[in-house]
Amino acid sequence: MSTNLMALTRSVKQTIAERAQRDPAFAQALLDEAATLGVKIEVHAVPAQ
């Protein structure tokens, strides 16, 4: 099995930030997803009583 992978030439973080700046719908979707994930993490972090 070959493991020859092409190196990334740009930072994923940079690519996402640039797209979010030029695409408001994409930026809103990222924010919605982050908020949803944060709620899920908080719910799972609360110990059952």
VENCOR-V494746 format. One record per backbone hydrogen bond with DSSP energy under -1.0 kcal/mol. NH is the residue of the N-H (numbers start at 1). CO is the residue of the C=O. Records with the same first field share a line. If there is no record, write none. Layout:
NH = CO + CO
This chain:
15 = 11
16 = 12
17 = 13
18 = 14
19 = 15
20 = 16
21 = 17
22 = 18
23 = 19
27 = 23
28 = 24
29 = 25
30 = 26
31 = 27
32 = 28
33 = 29
34 = 30
35 = 31
36 = 32
37 = 33
38 = 34
39 = 35
40 = 36
41 = 37
42 = 38
43 = 39
44 = 40
45 = 41
46 = 42
